[in-house]
Amino acid sequence: MNSDEDTQITRTVDAFGGTVTNYDRLMTEFGISPIEEILDKLLKEKRHYYMNRDILFGHSALEPVIEAMNKNKPFAIMTGIKPSSPEYHIGNLVTCNEVIYFQKHGGKVYFCIADIESYADGRLPLEQAENNAIENIADLIALGLNLDNAYVYRQSQQKDVMQLGYLLSSHATYNMMKAIYGEHRLGVYNAAFIQVADILLPQVLSGPIPTVTPIGADQAPHARLSHDLARKKFFQDTYKFFLPGFTFHKLLQGLDGSDKMAKRNPMSVLTLYETPKSLKKKIMNAFTGGRITVEEQRKLGGRPEICRVFDMYRYFFQDDDKKIKEIERTCRAGELLCGVDKKNLLAIIKEFIQNHEKKRQDALPKAREVVLERLDG
């Protein structure tokens, strides 16, 4: 691949910086198929509402998983979290919702605590990752993850991942990595091999099985590397891997109107740990598609397509498609004003966070038991 193509891919997506600049180009460059192409193959009662809202927009190699779901056959869900903070970022909730959705339809979850990636990317000490992981797992239990049908592990302590990561790296070249990811430190490339090993781990432990890894669009390079390596003759002869499946969702933009939720910009981020005061401040100051005056709003209507408040409904706080369409209609008609809409959303999120915190506190002992037992035992 020539340098012009390297530059184009780097501009399109940054897997380690968490950015995407062009979704159409991303789909072409990384072989992502539109989710609409396979929806007819999935029973309607088994579809997630993300699939109807241009949130879960693409997939790759998902057909075996859909067949397993329709026929109630075994499949695996691979996911994880980088334990860089004890606070759960609402942007992570998109992936979590997908994971829980697939688990409820029969999949077994393989959950990775990505401490190697955290160290490679941000120099997070491995021992700190353990404490953060307990908090993260408690959040996931509170959100609905069923640990009775899940395997939780830590990258740095899972020997199968370490071994497979080494084997994967021996079948790649520097030019291959640079073409997919752009220019990075060797430690970052190594973390990418470990991530691919994570993605393939369910098949190492359970044998060839359909798998799905729900990811944000910025993680498309990992999907590409997984496919490029899993289909190589050595790995097919040795492990007989199914090509791992992926779903791709659009990235949640910042509450303040920025392109991305980022911790360095607190007003852009919503966590599950917000106080009533901070929550009110963030929601009531959120960027909307409203007009300058009430009169203009009633005359011209709002623009939900750029509204972060509407995004909160679409992604998390309204799973009824008919109600979503009604919110959109009244906004565009100028019947629903931004101030009223924000107050409605604030009440919903406030109740959600209060209920979540109660569940999280109840889940902490189980999270501590599971993490310490499976990491140390």
MOHU-V274414 format. One record per residue. N is the residue number from 1. RES is the residue in one letter. PHI is phi as a letter, one per 20 degrees, with the letter a starting at -180 (none if undefined). OMEGA is omega in radians with two decimals (NA if undefined). Layout:
n=N res=RES phi=PHI omega=OMEGA
n=N res=RES phi=PHI omega=OMEGA
This chain:
n=1 res=M phi=none omega=-3.06
n=2 res=N phi=e omega=-3.04
n=3 res=S phi=f omega=3.12
n=4 res=D phi=f omega=3.14
n=5 res=E phi=f omega=3.07
n=6 res=D phi=g omega=-3.10
n=7 res=T phi=f omega=-3.10
n=8 res=Q phi=f omega=-3.12
n=9 res=I phi=f omega=3.14
n=10 res=T phi=f omega=3.14
n=11 res=R phi=f omega=-3.08
n=12 res=T phi=f omega=-3.07
n=13 res=V phi=b omega=3.01
n=14 res=D phi=c omega=-3.05
n=15 res=A phi=f omega=-3.08
n=16 res=F phi=e omega=3.06
n=17 res=G phi=e omega=3.07
n=18 res=G phi=m omega=-3.13
n=19 res=T phi=c omega=3.03
n=20 res=V phi=c omega=-3.10
n=21 res=T phi=d omega=-3.08
n=22 res=N phi=b omega=-3.07
n=23 res=Y phi=f omega=-3.14
n=24 res=D phi=f omega=3.12
n=25 res=R phi=f omega=3.12
n=26 res=L phi=g omega=-3.10
n=27 res=M phi=f omega=3.14
n=28 res=T phi=f omega=-3.04
n=29 res=E phi=f omega=-3.06
n=30 res=F phi=d omega=3.01
n=31 res=G phi=m omega=3.12
n=32 res=I phi=e omega=3.13
n=33 res=S phi=e omega=3.10
n=34 res=P phi=f omega=-3.12
n=35 res=I phi=f omega=-3.13
n=36 res=E phi=f omega=-3.08
n=37 res=E phi=f omega=-3.09
n=38 res=I phi=d omega=-3.10
n=39 res=L phi=f omega=-3.14
n=40 res=D phi=f omega=-3.14
n=41 res=K phi=e omega=-3.11
n=42 res=L phi=d omega=3.13
n=43 res=L phi=g omega=-3.05
n=44 res=K phi=g omega=-3.11
n=45 res=E phi=f omega=3.14
n=46 res=K phi=d omega=3.12
n=47 res=R phi=e omega=3.05
n=48 res=H phi=e omega=-3.10
n=49 res=Y phi=f omega=3.06
n=50 res=Y phi=g omega=-3.09
n=51 res=M phi=f omega=-3.12
n=52 res=N phi=e omega=-2.96
n=53 res=R phi=c omega=-3.14
n=54 res=D phi=l omega=3.03
n=55 res=I phi=d omega=2.97
n=56 res=L phi=e omega=-2.91
n=57 res=F phi=d omega=-3.03
n=58 res=G phi=b omega=3.11
n=59 res=H phi=b omega=2.90
n=60 res=S phi=b omega=3.09
n=61 res=A phi=l omega=-3.09
n=62 res=L phi=e omega=-3.04
n=63 res=E phi=g omega=3.12
n=64 res=P phi=f omega=3.11
n=65 res=V phi=f omega=3.12
n=66 res=I phi=f omega=3.10
n=67 res=E phi=f omega=3.12
n=68 res=A phi=f omega=3.12
n=69 res=M phi=f omega=-3.10
n=70 res=N phi=f omega=-3.07
n=71 res=K phi=d omega=3.14
n=72 res=N phi=l omega=3.09
n=73 res=K phi=d omega=-3.08
n=74 res=P phi=f omega=2.95
n=75 res=F phi=b omega=-3.07
n=76 res=A phi=d omega=3.06
n=77 res=I phi=d omega=3.13
n=78 res=M phi=d omega=3.10
n=79 res=T phi=b omega=3.12
n=80 res=G phi=r omega=3.11
n=81 res=I phi=b omega=3.04
n=82 res=K phi=e omega=-2.99
n=83 res=P phi=e omega=-3.10
n=84 res=S phi=e omega=-3.12
n=85 res=S phi=b omega=3.06
n=86 res=P phi=f omega=-3.12
n=87 res=E phi=e omega=-3.12
n=88 res=Y phi=e omega=-3.11
n=89 res=H phi=f omega=-3.08
n=90 res=I phi=f omega=3.05
n=91 res=G phi=f omega=3.09
n=92 res=N phi=f omega=-3.09
n=93 res=L phi=f omega=3.11
n=94 res=V phi=f omega=3.12
n=95 res=T phi=f omega=-3.14
n=96 res=C phi=g omega=3.13
n=97 res=N phi=f omega=3.11
n=98 res=E phi=f omega=-3.13
n=99 res=V phi=g omega=-3.14
n=100 res=I phi=f omega=3.08
n=101 res=Y phi=g omega=-3.14
n=102 res=F phi=f omega=3.13
n=103 res=Q phi=f omega=3.13
n=104 res=K phi=f omega=3.11
n=105 res=H phi=d omega=2.91
n=106 res=G phi=o omega=-3.09
n=107 res=G phi=e omega=3.02
n=108 res=K phi=e omega=-3.09
n=109 res=V phi=e omega=2.95
n=110 res=Y phi=d omega=-3.00
n=111 res=F phi=d omega=-3.09
n=112 res=C phi=d omega=2.94
n=113 res=I phi=e omega=-2.90
n=114 res=A phi=e omega=-3.10
n=115 res=D phi=f omega=3.08
n=116 res=I phi=f omega=3.11
n=117 res=E phi=f omega=3.13
n=118 res=S phi=f omega=3.12
n=119 res=Y phi=f omega=-3.11
n=120 res=A phi=f omega=-3.04
n=121 res=D phi=e omega=-3.04
n=122 res=G phi=c omega=3.12
n=123 res=R phi=l omega=3.08
n=124 res=L phi=f omega=3.10
n=125 res=P phi=g omega=-3.07
n=126 res=L phi=f omega=-3.13
n=127 res=E phi=f omega=3.10
n=128 res=Q phi=f omega=3.14
n=129 res=A phi=g omega=-3.12
n=130 res=E phi=f omega=-3.14
n=131 res=N phi=f omega=3.11
n=132 res=N phi=f omega=-3.10
n=133 res=A phi=f omega=3.12
n=134 res=I phi=g omega=3.11
n=135 res=E phi=f omega=-3.13
n=136 res=N phi=f omega=-3.14
n=137 res=I phi=f omega=3.09
n=138 res=A phi=f omega=3.08
n=139 res=D phi=f omega=-3.09
n=140 res=L phi=f omega=3.06
n=141 res=I phi=f omega=-3.14
n=142 res=A phi=f omega=-3.13
n=143 res=L phi=e omega=3.05
n=144 res=G phi=p omega=3.12
n=145 res=L phi=f omega=-3.14
n=146 res=N phi=e omega=-3.10
n=147 res=L phi=f omega=3.10
n=148 res=D phi=f omega=3.10
n=149 res=N phi=c omega=-3.10
n=150 res=A phi=b omega=3.06
n=151 res=Y phi=c omega=-3.08
n=152 res=V phi=d omega=3.14
n=153 res=Y phi=b omega=3.13
n=154 res=R phi=d omega=-3.08
n=155 res=Q phi=g omega=-3.02
n=156 res=S phi=f omega=-3.10
n=157 res=Q phi=d omega=-3.14
n=158 res=Q phi=e omega=-3.03
n=159 res=K phi=f omega=3.13
n=160 res=D phi=f omega=3.12
n=161 res=V phi=f omega=3.13
n=162 res=M phi=f omega=-3.12
n=163 res=Q phi=f omega=-3.12
n=164 res=L phi=f omega=3.09
n=165 res=G phi=g omega=3.11
n=166 res=Y phi=f omega=3.14
n=167 res=L phi=f omega=3.13
n=168 res=L phi=f omega=-3.11
n=169 res=S phi=f omega=-3.12
n=170 res=S phi=f omega=3.12
n=171 res=H phi=d omega=3.12
n=172 res=A phi=c omega=3.10
n=173 res=T phi=c omega=3.10
n=174 res=Y phi=f omega=-3.13
n=175 res=N phi=f omega=3.10
n=176 res=M phi=f omega=-3.13
n=177 res=M phi=f omega=3.14
n=178 res=K phi=f omega=-3.14
n=179 res=A phi=f omega=-3.10
n=180 res=I phi=e omega=-2.98
n=181 res=Y phi=d omega=-2.97
n=182 res=G phi=n omega=-3.07
n=183 res=E phi=f omega=3.12
n=184 res=H phi=b omega=3.02
n=185 res=R phi=f omega=3.14
n=186 res=L phi=f omega=3.12
n=187 res=G phi=f omega=3.11
n=188 res=V phi=f omega=3.06
n=189 res=Y phi=f omega=3.13
n=190 res=N phi=f omega=3.09
n=191 res=A phi=f omega=3.10
n=192 res=A phi=f omega=3.09
n=193 res=F phi=f omega=3.11
n=194 res=I phi=f omega=3.11
n=195 res=Q phi=f omega=3.09
n=196 res=V phi=f omega=3.08
n=197 res=A phi=f omega=3.05
n=198 res=D phi=g omega=-3.09
n=199 res=I phi=f omega=-3.11
n=200 res=L phi=e omega=-3.07
n=201 res=L phi=g omega=3.13
n=202 res=P phi=g omega=-3.12
n=203 res=Q phi=e omega=3.04
n=204 res=V phi=f omega=-3.09
n=205 res=L phi=e omega=-3.02
n=206 res=S phi=d omega=-3.04
n=207 res=G phi=n omega=-3.09
n=208 res=P phi=g omega=-3.09
n=209 res=I phi=b omega=3.06
n=210 res=P phi=f omega=3.12
n=211 res=T phi=c omega=3.04
n=212 res=V phi=c omega=3.05
n=213 res=T phi=c omega=3.09
n=214 res=P phi=f omega=-3.10
n=215 res=I phi=b omega=2.98
n=216 res=G phi=f omega=-3.08
n=217 res=A phi=g omega=-3.12
n=218 res=D phi=f omega=-3.13
n=219 res=Q phi=e omega=-3.13
n=220 res=A phi=g omega=3.10
n=221 res=P phi=g omega=3.11
n=222 res=H phi=f omega=3.10
n=223 res=A phi=f omega=3.12
n=224 res=R phi=f omega=-3.14
n=225 res=L phi=f omega=3.12
n=226 res=S phi=g omega=3.14
n=227 res=H phi=f omega=-3.11
n=228 res=D phi=g omega=-3.09
n=229 res=L phi=e omega=-3.08
n=230 res=A phi=f omega=-3.10
n=231 res=R phi=e omega=3.11
n=232 res=K phi=f omega=-3.01
n=233 res=K phi=g omega=-3.10
n=234 res=F phi=g omega=-3.07
n=235 res=F phi=f omega=3.05
n=236 res=Q phi=f omega=3.12
n=237 res=D phi=f omega=-3.04
n=238 res=T phi=e omega=-3.02
n=239 res=Y phi=d omega=-3.09
n=240 res=K phi=l omega=-3.08
n=241 res=F phi=g omega=2.74
n=242 res=F phi=f omega=3.01
n=243 res=L phi=f omega=-3.06
n=244 res=P phi=f omega=3.13
n=245 res=G phi=e omega=3.13
n=246 res=F phi=c omega=2.85
n=247 res=T phi=d omega=-3.08
n=248 res=F phi=c omega=3.07
n=249 res=H phi=d omega=3.13
n=250 res=K phi=f omega=-3.09
n=251 res=L phi=f omega=3.12
n=252 res=L phi=f omega=-3.12
n=253 res=Q phi=e omega=-3.06
n=254 res=G phi=f omega=3.12
n=255 res=L phi=g omega=-3.07
n=256 res=D phi=e omega=-3.12
n=257 res=G phi=o omega=3.11
n=258 res=S phi=f omega=-3.08
n=259 res=D phi=f omega=-3.00
n=260 res=K phi=b omega=2.95
n=261 res=M phi=f omega=-3.10
n=262 res=A phi=b omega=-3.09
n=263 res=K phi=f omega=3.12
n=264 res=R phi=f omega=3.10
n=265 res=N phi=c omega=-2.97
n=266 res=P phi=g omega=-3.11
n=267 res=M phi=f omega=3.12
n=268 res=S phi=e omega=-2.94
n=269 res=V phi=d omega=3.00
n=270 res=L phi=c omega=3.08
n=271 res=T phi=d omega=3.09
n=272 res=L phi=e omega=-3.12
n=273 res=Y phi=d omega=-3.10
n=274 res=E phi=f omega=2.98
n=275 res=T phi=f omega=3.08
n=276 res=P phi=g omega=-3.12
n=277 res=K phi=f omega=-3.12
n=278 res=S phi=f omega=3.11
n=279 res=L phi=f omega=-3.14
n=280 res=K phi=f omega=-3.13
n=281 res=K phi=f omega=-3.08
n=282 res=K phi=f omega=-3.11
n=283 res=I phi=f omega=-3.09
n=284 res=M phi=f omega=3.08
n=285 res=N phi=d omega=-3.11
n=286 res=A phi=f omega=3.11
n=287 res=F phi=f omega=3.12
n=288 res=T phi=c omega=3.05
n=289 res=G phi=e omega=-3.12
n=290 res=G phi=f omega=3.13
n=291 res=R phi=e omega=-3.05
n=292 res=I phi=f omega=-3.12
n=293 res=T phi=c omega=3.10
n=294 res=V phi=f omega=-3.14
n=295 res=E phi=f omega=-3.14
n=296 res=E phi=f omega=3.11
n=297 res=Q phi=f omega=-3.13
n=298 res=R phi=f omega=-3.11
n=299 res=K phi=f omega=-3.03
n=300 res=L phi=e omega=-3.10
n=301 res=G phi=n omega=3.12
n=302 res=G phi=e omega=-3.12
n=303 res=R phi=c omega=-3.08
n=304 res=P phi=f omega=-3.11
n=305 res=E phi=f omega=3.10
n=306 res=I phi=d omega=-3.01
n=307 res=C phi=e omega=3.13
n=308 res=R phi=f omega=3.06
n=309 res=V phi=f omega=3.09
n=310 res=F phi=f omega=3.07
n=311 res=D phi=g omega=3.14
n=312 res=M phi=f omega=3.06
n=313 res=Y phi=f omega=-3.06
n=314 res=R phi=f omega=-3.04
n=315 res=Y phi=e omega=-2.90
n=316 res=F phi=c omega=-2.81
n=317 res=F phi=d omega=3.00
n=318 res=Q phi=b omega=-3.11
n=319 res=D phi=e omega=3.12
n=320 res=D phi=e omega=-3.09
n=321 res=D phi=f omega=3.13
n=322 res=K phi=f omega=3.14
n=323 res=K phi=f omega=3.07
n=324 res=I phi=f omega=3.13
n=325 res=K phi=f omega=3.12
n=326 res=E phi=f omega=3.05
n=327 res=I phi=f omega=3.13
n=328 res=E phi=f omega=-3.10
n=329 res=R phi=f omega=-3.10
n=330 res=T phi=f omega=3.06
n=331 res=C phi=f omega=-3.10
n=332 res=R phi=f omega=-3.13
n=333 res=A phi=e omega=-3.12
n=334 res=G phi=m omega=-3.14
n=335 res=E phi=e omega=-3.13
n=336 res=L phi=d omega=-3.13
n=337 res=L phi=e omega=-3.02
n=338 res=C phi=f omega=-3.14
n=339 res=G phi=f omega=3.11
n=340 res=V phi=f omega=-3.14
n=341 res=D phi=f omega=3.13
n=342 res=K phi=f omega=3.13
n=343 res=K phi=f omega=3.08
n=344 res=N phi=f omega=-3.13
n=345 res=L phi=f omega=-3.14
n=346 res=L phi=g omega=3.14
n=347 res=A phi=f omega=-3.13
n=348 res=I phi=f omega=-3.09
n=349 res=I phi=f omega=3.12
n=350 res=K phi=g omega=3.11
n=351 res=E phi=f omega=3.13
n=352 res=F phi=f omega=-3.10
n=353 res=I phi=f omega=3.11
n=354 res=Q phi=f omega=3.12
n=355 res=N phi=f omega=3.14
n=356 res=H phi=f omega=-3.11
n=357 res=E phi=f omega=3.09
n=358 res=K phi=f omega=3.13
n=359 res=K phi=f omega=-3.12
n=360 res=R phi=f omega=3.12
n=361 res=Q phi=f omega=3.10
n=362 res=D phi=f omega=-3.06
n=363 res=A phi=e omega=-3.05
n=364 res=L phi=g omega=3.12
n=365 res=P phi=g omega=3.12
n=366 res=K phi=f omega=3.12
n=367 res=A phi=f omega=3.13
n=368 res=R phi=f omega=3.13
n=369 res=E phi=f omega=-3.08
n=370 res=V phi=f omega=-3.09
n=371 res=V phi=f omega=-3.09
n=372 res=L phi=f omega=3.12
n=373 res=E phi=f omega=-3.03
n=374 res=R phi=e omega=3.09
n=375 res=L phi=e omega=-3.02
n=376 res=D phi=d omega=-3.03
n=377 res=G phi=d omega=NA
